[in-house]
Amino acid sequence: EGTCPDPGQLIDEYRSREVVQTALSELPDRLETVLRQYHEGGLKLREIGELLGVSEARVCQLRKRAYDALKIRLAQEPRISPSWRSAATATAPLAAVDKAA
């Protein structure tokens, strides 16, 4: 006996994915590459480092910057759940993240 998912919940999930994909594409290229290769490509930090020509430690730093930038961007997004937005905290101004990449 299965249950049907709540249509509103499905719409919210779809919107959230769309917003995250848009936010990813707005990151500086290097930060976007790190997150896409890590999450979508399944590469390890070392492998991403080889691809970018940097150390594994540097990839770890770039990944953190990318997460911070996404957190800032998504906290400003009205289509994201209000409970998530209020839980998100900004750790660095987005302009600083752009310059550091």
C-alpha positions in Angstrom: 0.0 0.0 0.0 1.8 3.1 -1.3 1.1 6.7 -0.5 1.1 9.5 -3.1 3.5 12.3 -2.4 2.0 15.7 -1.6 1.9 17.7 -4.9 2.9 20.9 -3.0 5.9 19.2 -1.6 6.9 17.9 -5.1 6.6 21.5 -6.5 8.7 22.9 -3.7 11.3 20.3 -4.3 11.4 20.9 -8.0 11.6 24.7 -7.5 14.4 24.2 -5.0 16.4 22.1 -7.5 15.9 24.7 -10.2 17.0 27.5 -7.8 20.1 25.5 -6.7 21.1 24.8 -10.4 20.7 28.5 -11.2 22.7 29.5 -8.1 25.4 27.1 -9.1 25.6 28.5 -12.6 26.1 32.0 -11.1 29.2 31.0 -9.1 32.6 31.8 -10.5 33.6 29.1 -13.0 36.2 27.5 -10.7 33.8 27.2 -7.8 31.0 25.8 -10.0 33.4 23.3 -11.5 34.5 22.1 -8.0 30.9 21.5 -6.8 29.6 20.0 -10.1 32.6 17.6 -10.3 32.2 16.6 -6.6 28.5 16.2 -6.5 27.4 15.4 -10.1 30.6 13.9 -11.4 31.4 11.9 -8.2 35.1 12.9 -8.3 37.2 12.9 -5.2 38.9 16.1 -4.1 42.3 14.8 -5.3 40.8 14.1 -8.7 39.3 17.5 -9.0 42.7 19.0 -8.0 44.4 17.1 -10.8 41.7 18.4 -13.2 42.2 22.0 -12.0 46.0 21.7 -11.5 45.8 22.5 -7.8 46.3 20.6 -4.6 43.7 18.5 -2.8 43.9 21.0 0.1 43.1 23.9 -2.3 40.1 22.1 -3.7 38.9 21.6 -0.2 39.2 25.4 0.3 37.4 26.1 -2.9 34.6 23.7 -2.1 34.1 25.5 1.2 34.0 28.9 -0.5 31.5 27.5 -3.0 29.3 26.2 -0.2 29.5 29.6 1.6 28.6 31.4 -1.6 25.6 29.1 -2.3 24.4 29.5 1.3 24.4 33.3 0.9 22.7 33.2 -2.5 20.0 30.7 -1.4 19.3 32.5 1.8 18.3 35.5 -0.4 16.1 33.4 -2.7 12.3 33.8 -2.1 11.5 30.5 -3.8 13.4 28.5 -1.1 11.5 27.4 2.0 11.4 30.1 4.6 12.5 27.6 7.3 15.7 26.9 5.3 16.3 30.5 4.6 16.2 31.4 8.2 18.5 28.6 9.1 21.1 29.7 6.5 23.8 32.0 7.8 26.2 34.1 5.7 29.8 33.6 6.5 31.4 35.9 3.9 30.2 38.5 1.5 29.6 37.1 -1.9 31.9 39.7 -3.5 34.8 38.4 -1.4 34.0 34.9 -2.5 34.1 35.9 -6.2 37.5 37.6 -5.8 39.0 34.6 -3.9 38.1 32.1 -6.5 
